[in-house]
Amino acid sequence: MSTFPAFMCRPENAVQLSREAGGLEGYLFEGADGSQMVLWQSTQGGDSPLHTHDFDEYSIVVQGTFTGTIGDQQVTLGPGEECFIPAGVPHSGRYSAPYRAIDAFGGRRVKRAKP
């Protein structure tokens, strides 16, 4: 499987992304407490620039690899590997082509493309 199933990637759940995101797609699901889960997929690969959040993040790679830094630690994650990023810790990296991952955020990280 190279993409998430169609029912998980409905246009009404698409994440608003900047033009710099290239071929990255995201699909948002929200919890009643303001937490978010995003399904990410890309056929092109790309970069996630250095950034922080005011909330925790959990990520698991489904397909491809993610190579980057979390704080001062270098990481390489492949399918089935996961990481936890505490609030306030800078992180960045590069994801392969193709790539699929699921991220859970302890707060509001993204907006839908269509409200």
Buried (B, 14 or more C-beta within 10 A) or exposed (E): EEBBEEEEBEEEBBBEBEEEBBBBBBBBEBEEEEBBBBBBBBEEBBBBEEEEBEBBBBBBBBBBBBEBBBEEEEBEBEEEEEBEBBEEBEBEBEBBEBBBBBBBBBBBBBEBBEE
